[in-house]
Amino acid sequence: MPVRLKITLLFSVIVFLILGLVCVIVYYFSLSNRSKYINARLTNVAITTARFLSRAELLNPHLIQKIDSLTAIAFTRKTVLAYDSLNRKIYSFNDDDADSLNLSRDILEKVRSRQTMYLEIDKRDVAFYHYTDQNVDLVIVAAGYDVFGYSVMKQLLFILSISFFVGVFIAIVSGYVFSRRLLLPLSKIASEVNEISAQSLARRIDTGRSQDEWYNLANTLNQLLNRLQESFELQKRFIANASHELSTPLTAISSQLEVALQKERSSEDYRKTMESIYQDVHYLGKLTHTLLEFAKASGTKGGIETKLLRIDEIILALPAELSKVNNHYTVLLNFDNLPENDEDLLVYGNEELLFTAINNIALNACKYSTDLQAKVLLSSRKKDFIITIENKGSGIPLQEMEKIFQPFYRIEENRTAGGFGLGLSLAQRIIKLHRGDIRVSSQNGITSFMVSLPWATYLKDV
C-alpha cells in the first residue's frame, strides 16, 4: 500500500475514532440529562399527589384526578398510583384505563427502603416516591412516556449521525490532500536522487529553507553524496596510482627482456639483466603484498578476526622488527602512566594489522629522521591508550598535512627515499578499523604522530 494511502487511512481512522467518541459522549450525556429531568418532574408529580392525598379531608380523589389530568406536563400514557402502608392501591389515575401499571409487592417494599426509585417499564419512565407525613405512609408511582424528550433525542441522534459521516468524509478528503502535500518534498527528493549517478555525483539535493524533517533528510542525503563522491574520487586516484606503480616495473621488465633477446650476449650481461629483473620482481612482490594489506584494512571490523591483545607487547616488538629493515634504525621506547593491572593493558584488535599500522608509522619516522631514530611513548588516559611516535627531521609542510594519508601520496622531497606512499594510508585505515584515531603535528622539524586506541574494558561497557 502506498504511503500516501496509509497516511490517509491512518488520519481517517483517528478522526473516525475521535468523532465517534465525541458523538457517543454527547448522546450519552444528553440521554442521561433527559432521564434526570423527566425523573425530577415525575417525582414532583408524585410529591404533589401525595400531599393532596394526605389532605383527603379537604380534597376528594375525583378532584385530585381532575388536577392530575390538567397538570401541564409533556407526557402521554400518563399514570399516577398511590399505595398505603399495606400496599393497597388507594388512588389511581390513567390517561388510558387499559394502560395501567401492575406492580409487585417486592418493588413497593424496595421503594419504602430507598425513599425514591426510578425504572423504565413498558417504554415509560416510572418514578417511585415514598411519602411519610404524621400518620400517612404512602408509595406514589408516577409514570409517563416522554414524547418531547424522545423526539429531541431522535433529532439529536440524526444530527450527530449526519455530523459523524460528513466529518469522516471531510477527514478522508482532507487527509488525502494533506498526505499529498506532506509527501510532495519526498517525491522531489526521490526525483532528484534518481537523476544523480556516478557521473553526476557533484549534483546536490535542494534542501529548501524550512528547518523541518525533509530538510534533515535532504541534508543527510547530501552528506552521503559528499562521502560517496569523496570515495569515488579516492578510488579513481587509487586505481590510477596503483596502475602506474604496477606498470612501471612491468614495463622495465618487459624492456629489459626485449633488449636482452635482440642478440646473443655474454653470461655476465645476462646475469646483470636477471639481477635487474629480480629487483623489479621483488618490488612488484612487495607492492602486491602492500596492496593486499591495504584491501584487508579497507574492509569492515566484522570481516577481520579480533581478540584481546596486550598493547605494550605490540610496542615492545617494534625495535627488533625495524632493525631487520635497517640495522641503523633505532627505536627508543618509553612507557608512562600505564595501569598496574595487566587486564587494563588490553585492547581488542587484529594483532597482525595493528602491529602493521604502528610499525609503518615508526618505519617512516626512522626513514625520514636525520638520526634514523624514532621515539615511541605509550601512555594511558581514562578510556584509551595513546601511542606517540616522534622523530626529528625536515618536518611536514603545513599544506601537506591533509594529503599524507592519501594512498600513494608522497611529499616531493621524500620521493627519493623509496616506498609506495601506502604506509600512512594503510595505518590510518587500520586504526579507524579498531575504533581509534590518528593525528599528526609538525613543528620546528619535530614530527609527532599520536595514535589513540580504546581500552578493551571500555568497549565492554559501551
Summary of the structure (lengths in Angstrom):
residues: 462
radius of gyration: 48.9
end to end distance: 39.3
largest distance: 160.6
contacts: 1293
relative contact order: 0.07
helix: 58%
strand: 20%
